[in-house]
């Protein structure tokens, strides 16, 4: 049996650093996104089963390239990552979640930006009671952006 797209993706992320210049600006993140775009259902299932067993750098790379436009599998993994025990990985996942729910930021702090909202993702999160109820705890560790996300998802 030949390698799958997940296998190629898995090997590609080995040794990558999500905080490096090569990842952020050198094209590695874009290369990884191209591999994700080729995923089929079996690849997404393999990713969902495997990500927790990978190292922090691998997980961080994954968290920085997942986005709701990649579909329900990506959305579910982002939510799972936001609840993981590693605060760095949870932070990266929550940053993506906040962004696609409309929380943007500049030097003055967080603000609501309707132009970046992924409405279907935000609706799924709003309906996920366990996720919404977990936001106050996540907010203690992260800050004002999560207070805004909580307000957005609760509709206040």
ABEGO torsion letter per residue (X at the ends): XBBBAAAAAAAAABGBBAABAAAAAAGAAAAAAAAAAABBAAAAAAAAAAAAABBAAAAAAAAAABBAAAEAAAAAAAAAAAABABAAAAAAAAAAAAAAAGBBBBAAEBBBBAAABBAAAAAAAAABAAAAAAAAAAAAAAEAAAAAAAAAAAGX
